Amino acid sequence: MDKTFSIIQIIISILLIISILLQNKGAGLSDTFGGGGGGGETYHSKRGFEKFLSRATVALAIVFLAMAIISLSMSK
């Protein structure tokens, strides 16, 4: 069980890294992949995939933190 728990934690950490790297502060998803819209100074509300990515990042971080605490308590 400890081995499968560690594998799940590694998978969640990789997904968390990917979701963080896909986010680009002050730019939309199109700027991440080379598109340009200019005006990176303006604030815009998150819509569509950006909103999903933001919420998924928070959820993955919470799950990763909970698993780390559980893993720490299991090792004692």
C-alpha positions in Angstrom: 0.0 0.0 0.0 2.8 2.4 0.8 4.3 1.8 -2.7 1.0 2.6 -4.5 0.5 5.6 -2.3 3.9 6.9 -3.3 3.2 6.3 -7.0 -0.1 8.2 -6.7 1.7 11.1 -5.0 4.3 11.2 -7.8 1.6 11.3 -10.5 -0.2 14.1 -8.7 3.1 16.1 -8.3 3.8 15.7 -12.1 0.2 16.9 -12.9 0.7 19.8 -10.5 4.0 20.8 -12.2 2.4 20.6 -15.6 -0.6 22.7 -14.6 1.7 25.4 -13.0 3.9 25.5 -16.1 0.9 26.0 -18.4 -0.1 29.1 -16.6 1.6 32.3 -17.7 1.1 35.3 -15.5 -0.4 38.2 -17.3 -0.9 36.3 -20.5 -3.6 34.1 -22.0 -3.1 30.6 -23.1 -2.4 31.7 -26.6 0.7 33.6 -25.5 1.9 30.5 -23.8 2.0 28.7 -27.1 3.5 31.6 -29.1 0.5 33.6 -30.1 0.4 37.2 -29.4 -2.4 39.5 -28.4 -0.3 42.4 -27.2 -1.2 44.4 -24.2 0.0 42.0 -21.5 -0.5 44.8 -19.0 -4.3 44.6 -18.8 -6.2 42.4 -16.4 -8.8 40.0 -17.7 -11.0 37.6 -16.0 -10.2 33.9 -16.4 -12.6 32.1 -18.8 -12.8 28.7 -20.3 -9.6 26.6 -20.1 -7.7 29.2 -18.0 -10.4 29.1 -15.3 -10.4 25.3 -15.4 -6.6 25.2 -15.2 -6.5 27.6 -12.3 -9.1 25.6 -10.3 -7.3 22.3 -11.2 -4.0 23.7 -9.9 -5.6 24.7 -6.6 -7.3 21.3 -6.3 -4.1 19.4 -7.1 -2.1 21.4 -4.6 -4.7 20.7 -1.9 -4.7 16.9 -2.7 -0.9 16.9 -2.8 -0.6 18.6 0.6 -3.1 16.3 2.1 -1.3 13.2 0.8 2.0 14.6 2.1 0.6 15.0 5.5 -1.0 11.5 5.4 2.3 10.1 4.2 4.2 11.8 7.0 1.8 10.5 9.7 2.0 6.9 8.2 5.8 6.9 8.5 5.8 7.5 12.2 
